[in-house]
Amino acid sequence: MALKIPALALFLCSVFQPSLATFGPEESPSTLQTPCPDPQDIDPCTCSITAPWKPDLDCSQVQSSEELRGVFNQSFEDPHFHFFMAQNTRGLRRLEGGTFGEATFKSFFFLNGDLEVVEPNVFLGSRGFLQYLTLDRQNLTTFPYEEISQHGILRTLSFSGNRISAFPTLESSSLESLDLSFNPISDIPADGLAGLPYLFDFTCEDCGLTEINPGTFAGRKRLSGLILRSNNLTHLPENMVQSDYYSVGILVEDNQISNVSAGAFKLGPGQNMHVNLANNRLEQLEERVWRPYFEGGLTYLMQRVTHSRAGAT
């Protein structure tokens, strides 16, 4: 978890400071900048401008869904905002449809709160604008996953650290990163990612996974990062991962893996692969399984054992 903080910081910097190349020939930060609303109108939220053209709203002091809805129950001079933040909120347990009124956001960040339910039509007002949606370390059990397909430019979706008990059915023609870590999901259907053709990174750390169905991560043409560490996996099946991306990283350390099938990872010409199998139960590397990888593109393999459950060092 210690690595999450700098990673998030770098991510936020990339979100808050997009390239000036996105402006058209007649546009500039000075011509696109929108002033913050009157502080009294959005209290207890606060406004700042970290990006040079759209204001950001921090609503971390909001105490209830009614109070949050009240902030946006008005007409703004310009309803288009950059990002929304609610961090360490207590009492905000439900987001009701239409909560944000006419306001639109490029990014939503809900971090370290009590959120349990997101009703339909909470974020749909931002479709066409929304690129980053993060609801991390909440108590979330209910979310309108079917609406994700309507967000045509959504790139990142994170539900890390919630109470989601079933793998969500998602469809998106734009989603690149999905994080379901620290949820009691326990199983990923073989076709669970079928509706995400452009997925680049998938993370399900400490999800209680006990097995991976063959083909679960096959046919992912752009898959580059797969993180399944700290689960209860015992076996990596044949045809587990197949990607056309030139470099693929697979992190499955801190599991119970004692067997890797031949053909678990499918490599194409010119591809390279990095695999971390540290802290598992593999006692040896079978030549018939691993020789094709070392000859075909495996450039890094971590197999080090550092705790007693693996039975050797």
Order of alpha helices (4+ residues) and beta strands (2+ residues): alpha-alpha-alpha-beta-beta-alpha-beta-beta-beta-beta-beta-beta-beta-beta-beta-beta-beta-beta-beta-beta-beta-alpha-beta
